[in-house]
Amino acid sequence: MDIMTILPHFSMEGQITQVREYGSGHINTTYLVEAALESETKKYIFQKINTDIFRNISHLMDNVTNVTSYLTKQIQARGGNPNRETLQVIHTRDGKSYYRNPEGCYRMYHFITDATSFEAVEKPEDFYESAVAFGNFQADLADYPAETLYETIPDFHNTPKRYDDFCQALQNDCCGRAPSVQPEIAFLKEREGDMGILTSMLEQKQLPLRVTHNDTKLNNIMIDNKTRKGICIIDLDTVMPGLSLYDFGDSIRFGANTAAEDETNLSKVSLSLPLYEQYVKGYLEGCRGSLTASELRLLPMGAKLMTLECGMRFLTDYLSGDTYFKIHREHHNLDRCRTQFALVADMERKWAEMEEIIKKYS
């Protein structure tokens, strides 16, 4: 890829002075581009989009541009700064949201200055601020017609379908691993009745279809360097129609676990109720009353189902020969599965406390 022949296709300002790899993302290839003007240096984020994962770039970028344009209007209406509070797409010189050549697809954003994204929670306040940021994202998009968005990854959180995929992998048992994971199989089958709770309520219009981010990790939030507050949600590639419970639940799964996602000592795995409470407080503050009573009541179920679904996906991949998730040791996916299931079990033990915390901040 010859970056210097691609960059001129974008409507950027200034004379390019530096291009270097940037960030720690595993999906797209990202660069920081600096360009000199007479009185300042302009910075841009330039990315080569992973077309192996995202097959329809037109749909993906339609989602990104439509959502960021809507967010820009919402932020301007409340007197905010859209150049810092949402991604700003730099279009190509012929007005498109991305550039394509025989080697791939590329896009560009304005760089958000004086802000940092963190890989891990350094203190509880960070988790709280991430919750406020994702709550704000949900509130700002509460009236967006989510049904008009494309599904960039179809059935991403269709838990019943994920269960069907697990059952098929179990039936095939292509690697002969099923006999050694009978406790994990039993764990899932005992909870089969939970799998369709959220999708069924969505179909019956008992839960509203929302714009969801679907990758609500801390490192997808830009934190202001001075105030230490979350100011902008980034990485919008998986923005799709879905349920607010998906984003909330995945945040809890990832951020309120007392152990690493692949911890082998399951005695270390538990739901941190203090971190859970921090997130609930921040998320509902950010949502600004935009969630329905049913959404509020089911937030604990969102946390449980997203964790159960994730563990199920790890187990499905283990039974299928580790073909989807990258592994770094033998039985890695099984370890990941067991960690998620241990977290689910601890949530079930702490269910009453989880529900009381929701009521406290609702």
N, C-alpha and C positions, 0 to 999 in steps of 0.2 A: 504494500500500500504506500503510495507516494502522497503523503499528506499535503505537501506544498502545492500539488496540482489540484487537490480537491478543495482546499480552503477558499480559493478565489470564487468558487461557485456560491458562497454564502454572503449575505448582505452585512458583512462586518465592517467596522470602521478601523482606520489606522493602518500603519505599516507593521507587518508581523515581525516581531523581534525574537520570540522564543516559543518553542513547542516542546512540551515534555509530558511523559506519561503521568497520570494523576489518579489518586484514590486507590481503593482496595477492592473494587467490585469484581465479581467472578463471572458476570454474564456478558456485559458489553466491554469494549476496549475504550478507555477514556483518556483524554489528553487535556491539559491546560494550555490554552493559546494566549499569548500576550501580544498586544499590538500598540504601537506608540502613536499618540496624537501630539499636537503641539504642546499642550499643557498637562496631559495626563497619559496614563497607561490603561488601556482597556483590556479586560480579561474575559475569556470565553471558555466554556466547556464544549469540547468537540468529542463526539463518540462514533465509533463504528458499531452499529447495532448487530446483535447476535441473531442472524437469520436462521440458525438451526433451531433455536428455541421459539423465536417469533417469526412465524412464516408469512403473515400478512402485515407488512410494514405500513401499508396505507391505512388499514384499520387501526393499528396501534397508534400511529401519529395523528389520525383523526381524533381519537380519544384524548390524547395529550393536548392537542391544540384547542379542542372544544372546552375541555375542563379548565385549562389554564386561562383561556379567554374569559370564561365565566367567573373564575376566581378573581381575575384582575378587576372586573367590574364590582364585585362584592367588596373587595379590599378598598378600592377607590371610594365607594359609597360611604364607608365608615371612616374615611380619612387616613387610611394606611398607605404604605409604600409598596405597591405591587412588584417593584423591581427587587425587593428583598423578601417579600412574603409569599411569592409564588414563582415557579419557573417561568421564564420568558423565552419562547422559541425564537431563534433567529432564522428567518426564512431564506431560501435560496434567492438568487437574483431574478429568477423567473417566477417567484411567488410561492414556491412549494415548501412544505414543512420538512422535507428531507431530500437528500441528493442520492441518486443511485448510479452506479457504474458497474461494469462487469465484475468487479471485485467485491461489491457489497453495497450496503446502504449506510448513510451517514447523516448526522444531525448536529445542531449546535444550539447552545443556550447561553444567555448572559451568565457570567460568573457572579455568585452572591458573595460580596466582600464582607470582611470583618465577621465571619461566622465559621463554625467548625462542626463537623459531624463526628460523633464518638462511636467507637466500636462496642463499648461495654458501659454499663451503668457504673459510674464511679462513686455515686452517693444517691440515697433515696430521692433527693430533690431532682436529679436528672430524670428518673423514672416518672416522677410527677409532671415535670415539664414536657416530657414526651407525650404524656396522656393529654395534657392541655392542648398541645399542638394537633394531635390527631382528632381530639374532640372539636377543635376549631375547624379543621378540615371537613368533618362531618356536618357541622352546623352551617358552614358557608355553602355547602352543596346540598343542603336539605331539600331545596326546591328544584334542584336540577332534575330534568327528566331522565332518570337512570336507564330507562328502557331503550333510550336512543344510543347508548354506548354499545360498542362491539364487545363480545367476549373474546379477548385476546388468547386466553387459555380456556377453552370450553370445559364446563363441568368441574371447574377448579375446586370448588367447595361443595360439590354434590355428594354429600356423605353417603347416601344410599348407593350411588353408583360406585363410590370407592369401596364399599362393602362387597358389592357384586364382583368387583375386580379382585378383591381378596379371596372371595369364595372360588373364583375361577383359578387363581394361582394355587390355591390349596388343592383343588381337584386335580390340576395338572401335576403339581409337585415335581417339577422337571429336574430338580436337583436332589430329590429324596430327603429333603430337610424337615418335612412335616412331623415325623415321629419325635424329633428332638425339641419341638416347640409346642407341645400339647398344652402346657399351661397358658401360653400366650393366645393360642387359638381359642381355648375355653374362655379366656378373659373377654375376647371380642364377642363370641357367640352369646355370652351372658348379657351383653349390652346391645344386642341386635335391635331391640325395641327402641333404643334411643336414637338410632341412626337417622331416622326420617322426621324427627320432631320439628326441626327448623324448616326443612324444605317443604314439609306438608303444610305448615302454617303460612309459608310464603305463597304456596299454590292457592290456599283458601283465602288469601288476602288478609290474614290476621296479623301479618307483619309487612311493613312497607318495603318495597324494593328501593335500595339506596345505592349511591355511588360509593364503592368500597376500594380501598387502596390495595389490600391483599398482601402487603409485605411490611407490616407495621413494626419493624425493628428500629432501635434507637438510631442506628447509623443512616436511616432515611429521613432524619430531621436535621436541619441546619440550626445550630445553637448560636445565638448572638454572643460574641466574644466578651462584651462588656456586661450585659445584663444576665447572661447564662440562661436566657429564656428561649424556648423553641420558636423560631420565626417562620420557617418554611418547610413544607413537606416535599421531598424530592423522590426520584425514581418512580415515575408514574406509569411504567410499562405495564403493570398488572392492574391498573385502574379499570374496573369493570362494574357492571350491575351486580348487586349482591345484597347482603344483610349487614347492618351495623354490627351485629353480634359476631360476625367473622373477624372483623378488624380488632374489636375489643378482645375476643377470645384468643386470637393469635398473639396479641401483645402480652396477655397474662401467661400464656404457655411459654413464651420466650423469656419474659422479663421477671416473672415472679417465682420461677423455679430456683430453689436453693442450690442446684447442682448444674453441671454442664449437660448439654443435650445428649452426650454420649457417655455419661458417667457409668462406670461399671459397678461401683459400690452403691447399690440402691438405697442403703440406709441414709445416704446423703441427700436423697431426692425428697423434696417436700414443697408444698405451696407456702410461700412466705405470706402470711396474712398481713403483716405491716406493709409489704410492697404491694400486695393486692389492694389494700385500702388506699395507699398513695395513688395508685393508678385510677381506681374508681373515683376518688375525689377529683383528680385532675381531669379525667375524661368527661365526667358529667358537668364540671365547670365549663370546659371547652364547648361541650354540646349545646349549652345555653338553652336548655329546655326543649330541644328539637326532637328528642326521642319520645316515642309513645309509651304508654303504660306497659304494654306487652313487651316492648323491647327492654325496658328497664327490668321487668320481672325476670326475663330470660337471660340477662347478662351472665349469670353463673353458668347456665347451660351452654352459652357460647364458648366460655372458657373450657368447659369439660369436653364439648364435642370437637372443638378445634384441636385439642390435645389428643383425644382419642383418634381422630381422623389422621393426624400426623403419625402417631404410633402405628396405626393400621397401614399407612403407606410404606413405612419402613419395613414392616413385617411382610407385606405383599412383595416388596422388592427383594427381601431376603429369600423368600420362597421361590422367586423367579430367577434367582442367580445374580442378584446385585447388578441389574442392568440400567437402573435409572439414577440413583444417588451414588455419588462418588464415595468409595470406601478407602480407608487408609490402614486397615488391619482386618484380619479374619474375624468374621462375625460382627463387623462394625454396625451394619444395619440392624442386627438383632439387639445389640447393646442400645442403640438409639430407640428401638421399639420398646424395650423393657423400661427405659427411663421415662418415656411418655406414659406408659401404662402405670408405672409407679406414681407418677404425678396425678393421673386421673384418680387412682385409688385414694390418694391423700385428699384431693378435692372432695370426693364423696364423703370422707370422714369429717371434713370441715364445712360441709354444705350449709348447715344452719348459720355458721358464722359468716360465710360468703353472702348469704341472702340478707342477713342483718346489716352488713356493711352497705349493701345496695340501698336498703331502706333508709339508712342514716343520711345518705347524700342525695336521695331522690327528692 
